[in-house]
């Protein structure tokens, strides 16, 4: 038995020397190592390097990317390849205030009546990556943890069902607002509505650069009394 093993090892060594290619479950290897079957790696996969140096096993969260034929693949982060990384997904499934309504401005333009503006609060956080930002479910305030460009896309609705006759026509304004270091309107939309309008629906989108510690929120106001009802938001991180 030992002689047979030694013979097999000798033949294997001769095959490597003669062909410079090794095939596993294939008699015609196409590369230095050709595996016709499954491959199990228990620890690292090292790429690059040479005969005298160890290749790179990458960092946690990185993916392996091809650099073309004849070149070693490289490890890359999502951000380095200009991917969008969704860092927050939230929903508003309640109506606030649940009974009664926020007092409307009663006059236009709505932009001059800050005292009547209400923050749109998402009561359900489906996804949040705290390495990028945090969210205060009580104040509706987002705080940036990692500097960079953020794509903010909220959808908000106003409910006017509790308003009586002659109390629904008016103007609604929704805003994505940076709060600190200074209050700044990043984007807003304003729409006018006729009598017996029972619901108002706004879509917005804004891409802005934020430094660490800066905050922003979604704000809503109507000339008539109103409630804030169901909506959603998703926020993505872009490469700085």
C-alpha positions as CSV (number, residue, x, y, z in Angstrom):
1,X,0.0,0.0,0.0
2,X,2.8,2.4,0.9
3,X,4.5,1.7,-2.4
4,X,1.3,2.5,-4.3
5,X,0.9,5.8,-2.5
6,X,4.5,6.8,-3.3
7,X,4.0,5.9,-6.9
8,X,0.8,8.0,-7.1
9,X,2.6,10.9,-5.6
10,X,5.5,10.6,-8.0
11,X,3.2,10.5,-11.0
12,X,1.4,13.5,-9.7
13,X,4.6,15.4,-9.3
14,X,5.7,14.5,-12.8
15,X,2.4,15.7,-14.2
16,X,2.8,19.1,-12.5
17,X,6.4,19.4,-13.8
18,X,5.5,18.4,-17.4
19,X,2.3,20.4,-17.9
20,X,2.4,23.2,-15.3
21,X,-1.3,22.6,-14.9
22,X,-3.3,20.5,-12.5
23,X,-6.8,19.1,-13.1
24,X,-9.1,17.8,-10.5
25,X,-11.8,15.6,-12.0
26,X,-10.7,16.7,-15.5
27,X,-8.0,15.2,-17.7
28,X,-7.6,18.4,-19.7
29,X,-7.0,21.3,-17.2
30,X,-7.3,24.7,-18.8
31,X,-5.5,26.6,-16.0
32,X,-2.7,26.1,-13.5
33,X,-5.5,24.6,-11.2
34,X,-8.7,23.4,-12.8
35,X,-11.4,22.1,-10.4
36,X,-14.3,20.3,-12.0
37,X,-16.6,20.3,-9.0
38,X,-17.3,22.1,-5.7
39,X,-14.7,24.1,-3.8
40,X,-14.9,24.7,0.0
41,X,-12.8,27.4,1.6
42,X,-12.7,27.2,5.4
43,X,-10.6,30.4,6.0
44,X,-9.2,33.2,3.9
45,X,-9.2,33.7,0.1
46,X,-6.0,35.6,-0.7
47,X,-5.7,37.3,-4.0
48,X,-2.7,39.0,-5.6
49,X,0.8,38.6,-4.2
50,X,3.5,36.6,-5.9
51,X,5.8,33.6,-5.3
52,X,7.3,35.3,-2.2
53,X,4.5,37.3,-0.8
54,X,1.0,36.5,0.6
55,X,-2.0,37.9,-1.2
56,X,-4.7,40.1,0.2
57,X,-7.7,38.6,2.0
58,X,-9.7,41.9,2.1
59,X,-11.6,43.6,4.9
60,X,-15.0,42.8,6.4
61,X,-17.9,43.8,4.2
62,X,-15.8,44.1,1.0
63,X,-16.5,42.1,-2.2
64,X,-14.2,40.6,-4.8
65,X,-14.1,42.4,-8.2
66,X,-12.5,41.2,-11.4
67,X,-9.9,43.5,-13.0
68,X,-9.8,41.7,-16.3
69,X,-8.1,38.6,-17.9
70,X,-4.6,38.0,-16.7
71,X,-4.9,40.3,-13.6
72,X,-5.5,39.4,-10.0
73,X,-9.0,40.3,-8.7
74,X,-9.2,43.0,-6.0
75,X,-11.3,43.6,-2.9
76,X,-13.5,46.6,-3.0
77,X,-16.0,48.4,-0.7
78,X,-19.5,49.3,-2.0
79,X,-18.8,53.0,-1.5
80,X,-15.6,52.9,-3.7
81,X,-17.6,51.7,-6.7
82,X,-20.3,54.5,-6.6
83,X,-23.0,52.2,-5.3
84,X,-26.0,53.6,-3.5
85,X,-26.3,52.2,0.0
86,X,-29.7,52.4,1.6
87,X,-29.2,53.4,5.2
88,X,-32.7,54.2,6.4
89,X,-36.2,53.0,5.5
90,X,-39.1,54.3,7.6
91,X,-42.9,54.4,7.5
92,X,-45.6,56.4,9.1
93,X,-48.5,54.1,9.7
94,X,-50.4,56.3,12.2
95,X,-52.3,59.6,12.0
96,X,-51.2,62.5,14.1
97,X,-52.8,64.0,16.0
98,X,-55.1,61.0,16.3
99,X,-58.0,63.1,17.3
100,X,-58.4,66.8,16.4
101,X,-56.1,68.6,14.0
102,X,-53.0,70.8,13.9
103,X,-54.1,74.4,13.5
104,X,-53.6,75.7,10.0
105,X,-51.9,79.0,9.2
106,X,-55.2,80.5,8.0
107,X,-53.5,82.6,5.4
108,X,-50.9,82.5,2.6
109,X,-48.0,82.4,1.9
110,X,-47.5,79.3,4.2
111,X,-43.7,79.8,4.2
112,X,-44.0,82.7,6.6
113,X,-45.8,80.8,9.3
114,X,-43.2,78.7,11.0
115,X,-45.2,78.4,14.2
116,X,-47.8,76.2,12.3
117,X,-45.3,73.9,10.7
118,X,-45.2,70.3,12.0
119,X,-42.4,67.7,11.8
120,X,-43.4,64.5,10.0
121,X,-42.5,61.6,12.3
122,X,-42.0,58.1,11.1
123,X,-43.2,55.7,13.8
124,X,-41.7,52.6,12.1
125,X,-38.0,52.2,11.3
126,X,-37.8,49.3,8.9
127,X,-34.1,49.7,8.4
128,X,-31.4,51.9,9.9
129,X,-27.7,51.8,9.6
130,X,-26.3,53.6,12.7
131,X,-22.9,53.8,11.1
132,X,-24.3,56.5,8.8
133,X,-27.1,58.2,10.6
134,X,-29.4,58.0,13.7
135,X,-33.1,58.8,14.0
136,X,-35.0,60.2,16.9
137,X,-38.5,58.7,16.7
138,X,-39.8,61.3,19.2
139,X,-38.5,64.5,17.5
140,X,-38.4,63.2,13.9
141,X,-34.8,64.4,13.7
142,X,-32.1,62.6,11.6
143,X,-28.4,63.1,12.7
144,X,-25.5,62.3,10.4
145,X,-22.8,60.0,11.7
146,X,-20.8,59.6,8.5
147,X,-20.1,62.6,6.3
148,X,-21.0,62.4,2.6
149,X,-23.8,62.8,0.1
150,X,-27.3,61.6,1.1
151,X,-30.3,61.1,-1.2
152,X,-33.4,61.8,0.9
153,X,-36.7,60.6,-0.7
154,X,-39.9,61.1,1.5
155,X,-43.5,60.6,0.6
156,X,-46.0,62.5,2.9
157,X,-49.8,62.8,3.1
158,X,-52.2,65.2,4.8
159,X,-55.6,64.1,6.1
160,X,-58.4,66.7,6.0
161,X,-61.3,64.4,6.7
162,X,-62.1,66.0,10.0
163,X,-62.5,69.5,8.4
164,X,-66.1,70.8,7.9
165,X,-67.6,72.4,4.9
166,X,-65.7,75.4,3.7
167,X,-62.6,74.3,5.6
168,X,-60.5,72.3,3.2
169,X,-59.5,74.6,0.3
170,X,-56.0,75.9,0.8
171,X,-52.3,75.5,0.2
172,X,-50.0,72.7,1.5
173,X,-46.2,73.0,1.7
174,X,-43.8,70.1,2.5
175,X,-40.1,70.7,3.1
176,X,-36.8,68.7,3.6
177,X,-35.1,71.0,6.1
178,X,-31.5,71.0,7.5
179,X,-31.8,72.0,11.1
180,X,-28.2,72.3,12.2
181,X,-25.8,74.1,12.1
182,X,-28.4,76.5,10.6
183,X,-31.9,76.0,9.4
184,X,-31.8,75.6,5.6
185,X,-34.5,74.5,3.1
186,X,-33.0,71.7,1.0
187,X,-36.1,71.3,-1.1
188,X,-39.8,71.9,-0.8
189,X,-43.1,71.5,-2.7
190,X,-46.2,73.6,-2.5
191,X,-49.6,72.7,-3.9
192,X,-53.0,74.5,-3.9
193,X,-56.3,72.6,-3.3
194,X,-60.0,73.3,-3.8
195,X,-62.9,72.9,-1.4
196,X,-63.7,69.3,-0.2
197,X,-60.1,68.1,-0.7
198,X,-59.8,65.3,1.8
199,X,-56.2,64.3,1.2
200,X,-53.0,65.9,0.0
201,X,-50.0,63.8,-1.3
202,X,-46.4,65.1,-1.7
203,X,-43.3,63.4,-3.1
204,X,-39.9,65.0,-2.7
205,X,-36.2,64.2,-3.3
206,X,-33.0,65.9,-2.4
207,X,-29.3,65.1,-2.7
208,X,-27.1,67.0,-0.3
209,X,-23.7,66.8,1.4
210,X,-23.8,66.6,5.2
211,X,-21.0,66.8,7.7
212,X,-20.8,64.7,10.8
213,X,-23.3,65.9,13.5
214,X,-25.5,67.9,11.1
215,X,-29.3,67.2,11.4
216,X,-32.3,67.3,9.1
217,X,-36.1,66.6,9.2
218,X,-39.3,66.6,7.1
219,X,-41.7,69.5,7.8
220,X,-45.3,70.0,6.8
221,X,-47.9,72.9,6.9
222,X,-51.3,73.7,5.5
223,X,-53.4,76.8,5.4
224,X,-56.4,74.9,6.9
225,X,-56.3,72.6,9.9
226,X,-54.8,69.3,9.1
227,X,-53.6,65.9,10.3
228,X,-50.4,64.1,9.0
229,X,-51.2,60.5,7.8
230,X,-49.4,57.5,6.3
231,X,-46.2,57.9,4.4
232,X,-42.7,56.6,3.9
233,X,-39.1,57.6,3.4
234,X,-35.8,56.0,2.2
235,X,-32.4,57.6,2.5
236,X,-29.3,56.4,0.6
237,X,-25.7,57.2,1.0
238,X,-23.6,58.2,-2.0
239,X,-19.8,58.3,-2.5
240,X,-18.4,61.6,-1.1
